[in-house]
Amino acid sequence: MPTIQVKVKPNSSQQKIIEAEDGSLTVYLQSPPVDGKANQELIKLLAKKYDVPKSQITIKSGLSSKTKLIAIG
């Protein structure tokens, strides 16, 4: 089960994922960081990027932080 460090930028004008050389991701989300909306959008976006079901994406740490540790699979 690979884990990825993700930096989240909520309230962005567009959705996009930028991959750094070290394998970490910066994800720009349109949702505000309210009531878990940004986390839901993040899971949806990562599931699409890695072509896995949303149930395979888990936020291991950083639920309410901008830096998160995500497990895939």
C-alpha positions as CSV (number, residue, x, y, z in Angstrom):
1,M,0.0,0.0,0.0
2,P,1.9,3.1,-1.2
3,T,1.6,6.3,0.8
4,I,2.0,9.8,-0.7
5,Q,2.5,13.1,0.9
6,V,0.0,15.6,-0.4
7,K,-0.2,19.3,0.1
8,V,-3.8,20.6,-0.4
9,K,-4.7,24.1,-1.6
10,P,-8.5,24.6,-1.1
11,N,-10.6,27.3,-2.6
12,S,-8.6,27.3,-5.9
13,S,-10.1,28.6,-9.1
14,Q,-9.4,25.2,-10.8
15,Q,-8.7,21.6,-10.0
16,K,-5.2,20.4,-10.7
17,I,-2.5,18.0,-9.4
18,I,1.2,18.9,-9.6
19,E,3.7,16.2,-8.9
20,A,7.0,17.1,-7.4
21,E,10.3,15.3,-8.2
22,D,10.3,13.6,-4.8
23,G,6.9,12.0,-5.5
24,S,4.8,14.3,-3.3
25,L,1.8,16.0,-4.8
26,T,0.3,19.5,-4.5
27,V,-3.4,19.3,-5.2
28,Y,-5.5,22.4,-6.0
29,L,-9.1,21.9,-4.9
30,Q,-12.2,24.1,-5.7
31,S,-14.0,23.1,-2.5
32,P,-13.6,25.1,0.8
33,P,-12.1,23.3,3.8
34,V,-15.5,23.1,5.5
35,D,-17.3,19.9,6.7
36,G,-14.8,17.7,5.0
37,K,-15.7,18.9,1.5
38,A,-12.1,19.5,0.4
39,N,-11.2,16.0,1.7
40,Q,-14.0,14.4,-0.3
41,E,-12.9,16.3,-3.4
42,L,-9.3,15.2,-2.8
43,I,-10.3,11.5,-2.5
44,K,-12.3,11.8,-5.7
45,L,-9.5,13.4,-7.6
46,L,-6.8,10.9,-6.5
47,A,-9.1,8.0,-7.2
48,K,-9.5,9.3,-10.8
49,K,-5.7,10.0,-11.2
50,Y,-4.6,6.5,-9.9
51,D,-7.6,4.7,-11.5
52,V,-8.8,3.1,-8.3
53,P,-12.2,3.1,-6.5
54,K,-12.6,5.9,-4.0
55,S,-12.8,3.3,-1.2
56,Q,-9.1,2.5,-1.9
57,I,-8.0,6.1,-1.0
58,T,-7.4,6.6,2.8
59,I,-6.2,9.8,4.5
60,K,-3.8,8.4,7.1
61,S,-2.9,11.6,8.8
62,G,-3.7,15.3,8.4
63,L,-7.5,15.2,8.2
64,S,-7.7,18.9,9.2
65,S,-4.3,19.9,8.0
66,K,-3.1,21.2,4.6
67,T,-0.4,18.5,4.5
68,K,-1.8,15.0,4.4
69,L,-0.5,11.5,4.2
70,I,-2.6,9.4,1.8
71,A,-2.6,5.6,1.4
72,I,-3.6,4.1,-1.9
73,G,-4.8,0.5,-2.1
